[in-house]
């Protein structure tokens, strides 16, 4: 997760899991950002259309249906539920950005995600 303040971006939270997927870790990054901002809220720029759709379109219906969908189980359900809880608790705005398009802080987030996967820690 990259924190941006006064026009400067820096990594604020890093994380990694053994045997994980990009989708799962993108969800975990959103959780980290929402927890980091807390009640102050935040605007999150993400290239993950999947997670934006989960939070803005699908999760409200899944919750009403007892966290089930017609086509089968919800993958990464614990991540979905934690994210939904935070998204509905804190003032969060999600903005989609195109990935791998030279957007400075998105590229920085990708770079640090790769470093975290290789075991990097924040100083």
For each residue, the residues with C-beta under 8 A, 3 or more apart:
1: 11 12 13 14 29 32 33 36 109
2: 9 10 11 12 105 108 109 112
3: 9 10 11 12 36
4: 7 8 9 105
5: 8
6:
7: 4
8: 4 5
9: 2 3 4 104 105 108
10: 2 3
11: 1 2 3 14 108 112 122
12: 1 2 3 36 122
13: 1 29 32 33 36 122
14: 1 11 112 115 116 120 121 122
15: 25 28 29 32 116
16: 20 25 116 117 119
17: 20 24 25 28
18:
19:
20: 16 17 24 25
21: 24 25
22: 25 26
23: 26 27 48 50 51 75 76
24: 17 20 21 27 28 76 79
25: 15 16 17 20 21 22 28 29 113
26: 22 23 29 30 46 48 50 51
27: 23 24 30 31 51 54 76 79 80 83
28: 15 17 24 25 31 32 79
29: 1 13 15 25 26 32 33 46 109 113
30: 26 27 33 34 44 46 48 51 83
31: 27 28 34 35 79 82 83 86
32: 1 13 15 28 29 35 36
33: 1 13 29 30 36 37 42 44
34: 30 31 37 38 42 44 83 86 87 90 92
35: 31 32 38 86
36: 1 3 12 13 32 33 42
37: 33 34 40 41 42 90 92
38: 34 35 90
39: 90 91
40: 37
41: 37 90 91 92 93
42: 33 34 36 37 90 91 92 93
43: 92 93 94 95
44: 30 33 34 92 93 94 95
45: 95 96 97 103 105 106
46: 26 29 30 51 52 94 95 96 97
47: 96 97 98 99 100 106
48: 23 26 30 51 52
49: 52 53 96
50: 23 26 53 54
51: 23 26 27 30 46 48 54 55 83 94
52: 46 48 49 55 56 94 96
53: 49 50 56 57 58
54: 27 50 51 57 58 59 80 83 84
55: 51 52 59 83 84 87 94
56: 52 53 94
57: 53 54 60 61
58: 53 54 61 62 69
59: 54 55 62 63 80 83 84 87
60: 57 63 64
61: 57 58 64 65 69
62: 58 59 65 67 68 69 74 80
63: 59 60 67 84
64: 60 61
65: 61 62 68 69
66:
67: 62 63 74 77 80 81
68: 62 65 73 74
69: 58 61 62 65 72 73 74
70:
71:
72: 69
73: 68 69 77
74: 62 67 68 69 77 80
75: 23
76: 23 24 27 79 80
77: 67 73 74 80 81
78: 81 82
79: 24 27 28 31 76 82 83
80: 27 54 59 62 67 74 76 77 83 84
81: 67 77 78 84 85
82: 31 78 79 85 86
83: 27 30 31 34 51 54 55 59 79 80 86 87
84: 54 55 59 63 80 81 87 88
85: 81 82 88 89
86: 31 34 35 82 83 89 90 92
87: 34 55 59 83 84 90 92
88: 84 85
89: 85 86
90: 34 37 38 39 41 42 86 87
91: 39 41 42
92: 34 37 41 42 43 44 86 87
93: 41 42 43 44
94: 43 44 46 51 52 55 56
95: 43 44 45 46
96: 45 46 47 49 52
97: 45 46 47 101 103 106
98: 47 101 103
99: 47 106 110
100: 47 107 110
101: 97 98 106
102: 107
103: 45 97 98 106 107
104: 9 107 108
105: 2 4 9 45 108 109
106: 45 47 97 99 101 103 109 110
107: 100 102 103 104 110 111
108: 2 9 11 104 105 111 112
109: 1 2 29 105 106 112 113
110: 99 100 106 107 113 114
111: 107 108 114 115
112: 2 11 14 108 109 115 116 120
113: 25 29 109 110 116 117
114: 110 111 117 118
115: 14 111 112 118 120
116: 14 15 16 112 113 119 120
117: 16 113 114
118: 114 115
119: 16 116
120: 14 112 115 116
121: 14
122: 11 12 13 14
123:
